[in-house]
Amino acid sequence: MTTSNNPRSQSRRQFLRTTGGAALAAGVAPIVSSDPAAAAPYPNHASSDVAFGPVRQLLAGVLNVGYVELGPAHGTPVVLLHGFPYDIHSYERVAPLLAEGGYRVIVPYLRGHGSTTFRSASTPRNVDQAAFALDILALMDGLKIRRAVLAGYDWGSRTADIIAALWPERVKALVSVTGYLITNLEANKTPLPPAAENAWWYQYYFTTERGVQGLHQYKHELGEFIWKFNSPTWKFSTATYDRTAAAFENPDYETIVIGNYRWRQSLLPAEPEYAELENKLQKAPKIAVPTITVDGRYDPFTPAGDGSSYRVHFTGKYRHRTFDVGHNVPQEAPREFAQAVVDADRL
C-alpha cells in the first residue's frame, strides 16, 4: 500500500498542509569525569542567562537538524532530548556539566522546533511516535555515533524509550523521566480519573479547531501557562521562558504539535511507512538496556513513586530516583539530572 493511494493518508496529508548549581541533594554523589584528562573547555554555568550554543546544523534523514554539541569529540556520546512545550535550553546547564566530565554531548531540536527544519517542502510532516525516533537515529548516523547514552523527558523520554526498545544496540544506557512512555494507542482510548484528565486539558483542546486557532494565536502565552502548571515550584524568569519560546516560531511547530496530540488520540491514521515499527511498539516491548527512571515529585501528570509502576518494562540493570521538582526535570534539577546520566552509564 502506498500513501498516495490511501484515502486516510490523503486526509491526513490535507490536515498537515492546512494547520498552520548549587550543592547536590543529599545522597547524590558528585559528578566524576570518566576521562579527567579530557575535560571539556565549557564552564559550569551558574546562570541560565548565559547563551547556550552555538547551534550547528546537519542534514540527517528528512531533516536539517539544529543541535548543540559540547565536550570532547572522543568522549562517550550522550544525546539529550527535550519535550513540549520546551526546547534544547532544558539542558543548558546539564550539557556543560556532562561535557566537563568528558562526555560528548548532543542536544538536538526535535522536528518542528527551533532551527530543525524539513529538507523539502514536499516531505510529509509526519507525527507518529516512530518518526521522532528515526530522526534521532538519522542524526546519530550523521554524527557517526554508533552507540550513545540517551536521556529525555516528555516527548524526549518517549523517543529515547522507543530507540532503547527497538534498537538496543544503539543505546549504551537510558535516563527516562516518567518511566516508560511509549504510546499505546488502544490504552489511550481508556478514560483516566477526572483529576488526571484535567492535567491533560491541552491534549483535548488540540483535537478541536478552536485549539488549532488557540495555539496559533496564543502560542507564547499557552506555552508559558503550561510551564507554570507543569512545574508549580519552579520560579523561572521571563528571559528563561522567552529563550525557549523562540523555538516555537518554527514554520512546522503548530503542525507537529497539533498532529502529534491528535495522533495519540487515534484521530489521525498511522502512516503505513511506520506500520512494522508501530506494530512492535503497540505490544509494549521491554527495554533491556541499563536504565535510571526519574520522577518529579511535583509533576502533575504522574504521581511520584519508587518506579514500581513501570519496573516491569525494564528488564536490565535498573534504578529509580525522585527529585523535588516538577515536569521539566533537567532544567529544574540540572546537577541531579546530569548525575543520573553518569550513573546510568555506569550501571
Disulfide bonds with the S-S distance in Angstrom:
none
